[in-house]
Amino acid sequence: MTTPIRIALVGMGKIARDQHVPTIQQDPVFQLVATVSTSGGSVDDLPAFASLEALAASGVAVDAVSLCTPPQVRRAIAHSAIDQGWAVFLEKPPAATVSEAIALRDHARARGTGLFASWHSRHAPAVEPARVWLADRQVLDASIIWAEDVRQWHPGQDWIFEPGGFGVFDPAINALSIATQILPQALFVEGAAIDVPSNRGAAIAADVSLRTAAGAPVHARLDFLQRGRQRWDIAVRTNDGDLLLSDGGAALSINGDSLSVADALHGEYAGLYRRFAEIVPAREVDMDLAPLTLVADIHLVARRTEVDAFDW
Amino acid sequence: MTTPIRIALVGMGKIARDQHVPTIQQDPVFQLVATVSTSGGSVDDLPAFASLEALAASGVAVDAVSLCTPPQVRRAIAHSAIDQGWAVFLEKPPAATVSEAIALRDHARARGTGLFASWHSRHAPAVEPARVWLADRQVLDASIIWAEDVRQWHPGQDWIFEPGGFGVFDPAINALSIATQILPQALFVEGAAIDVPSNRGAAIAADVSLRTAAGAPVHARLDFLQRGRQRWDIAVRTNDGDLLLSDGGAALSINGDSLSVADALHGEYAGLYRRFAEIVPAREVDMDLAPLTLVADIHLVARRTEVDAFDW
């Protein structure tokens, strides 16, 4: 057992408290040494700072940072952290725009620091078995349904419906992160219809037509107003049977038969930090921009329809 | 003088006839050997084919192809051309989406064939002098005005207002190709307001807020309904004087004084083909995706407003 990786958390909102703090505290590979928050959030008795610059000036020894800030400020903070020589873990999406994400990737490569664009849904337990099963099969078509109730999962979070807040693409980028991981070919956007509430600036529902590089059609139905049973499903028909990945990657069935899926790591974030533990010492840049690029491409080609105003 | 590069033109629309054919025919480095067109366009007595597959099967010896097709079909054709081992010249934009352009770049690298994402405006005569002048100066702010009359420049071309047709970003991507070439830092999109006519699916005007990696604000005003004097101007204020690049890169003034700009190559397309002549034998991939990525990013973060219907 080597020395733990000394890590600071930046941006102490809900995802940091619900996922990052407990995951880091339960993983002996990491040692949480500080927090950074503009709103004063802290953890136990750890040193807490108001900015990355204050952390850097403090003398606290840091090997890596996890950035859980809103994406709008993530690039500048990540850039500074890379300049400090710290490895950087980026919550999803890795930046507010594709251009920013590319610049971060290039900067980390130039400086030789570790950088990780995390996609937590890829670490759901049934994703890797699905990828393996599909790897040597020919995809005929696929269907993504990502339908959840924004009032249940993001109550009162107006930022999500601001321009650049991603709207229904905030959860749907998880679906795209899984689809780009399990399908054996790249995905391209052919067209999209996006519904935007009359009083909001981001999508509340969308229908997206994609195609694999091999020509198979992939349809995605995204809905932020789903009542009753919530659905996070990806169904794939192949030349050799059908796959259904459901519950956001937690459950897998082949030709209608459920498979037992082990979750050895007990959670998506445990898997992410297991991966980050490889990235830090290797100074690796693991920055798959395909999910974010697809979301930008969808907005580039989409036809928009104004729909009923949305209020909480 | 070595053997000419044998080149075929694919997609025989207006840009192929107005620019590519005369440029290739005047350049001794290239020899136009065939055309490919689904609508039957041809040049002189050259062999004409209805598809890339027909050209490949014909026995006509080809070293390179220039793709002037609509962007929606460009990826598949470019992919096939790369598989043939032919170098590929892509008209702008290099593909319909960023994901497609990245896939082409990766495919050409894997196959070791030449690939060129052309940005013709970068070869306007005053662009390189502007880049050199700005290279060692600190940019304080910049302003882009790209205002032209779509009825004059694209009369009756309904495709430009279809979703994915780019609308006013069809000309504005030229401005972004120049700005990303002459400004010494990368550009990022912070916000945008896009006007879409009530009967159309793409922008007719836009205001875009960008920022350089060093923090300098850059504003772009894009308008497709400009009457009177057409404007394609980029103004840059620096710590050491002001630059105005006007007429789409044809004219340059520094602190209000016009500079004489030589156009040794007699046109943007002569410059593009001069560059392609380097790319083909070197099997180089020259694929700067920054302009296309910025256009996608703008659509990702934009607030949209429905404006008056547009008719020709």
Interface residues (C-beta under 8 A of the other chain):
Chain A: R75 H79 A96 T97 V98 S99 E100 I102 A103 P163 G164 A186 L187 F188 V189 G191 A192 V196 G201 A213 A290 T293 L294 V295 A296 D297 H299 L300 V301 A302 R303 R304 E306
Chain B: R75 H79 A96 T97 V98 S99 E100 I102 A103 P163 G164 A186 L187 F188 V189 G191 A192 V196 G201 A213 A290 T293 L294 V295 A296 D297 H299 L300 V301 A302 R303 R304 E306
